[in-house]
Amino acid sequence: MAEFEFTASPSSEELAAITDALSAFNTGDVGPADRRPLAILIRDTDGNVTGGLSGFTAWGWLFIQMLYIPETLRGTGLAGKLLAKAEDEARARGCRGAWIDTFSPQALSAYLRQDYEVFGELEDFPKGRTRSFLRKKL
């Protein structure tokens, strides 16, 4: 019999138990993920990080977790340049595709301009918006 415990503040060890078990299962099921982090940083003239792209590659795919362009640099094509750099690195790592999600209409337009295509949507997530899931073949 299993016992359940709700917690809003799991410890890093408790989360690691779940992550490690799932990773071991997935490795046995579909093979090793070869998960590797990837980040492209935007720095100001003082060397401070002001934005950029972060994600990882695994199982032959690039997942872009976050992409942030500082407000003063928006509309300059920087998002496309960051995506292109991340995609180049993903290709060098042997990836065949990339995916990202967003609920920002501006970001959605930027990703569509970079040849990403919507493959799924969640309406009203968050309320009043649609969360779009996009992919691109590399």
Secondary structure, DSSP 4 states (H G I P E B T S, - for coil): -------SS--HHHHHHHHHHHHHHHHHHH-----EEEEEEEE-TTS-EEEEEEEEEETTEEEEEEEE--GGGTTSSHHHHHHHHHHHHHHHTT--EEEEEE--HHHHHHHHHTT-EEEEEEETSSTTSEEEEEEEE-
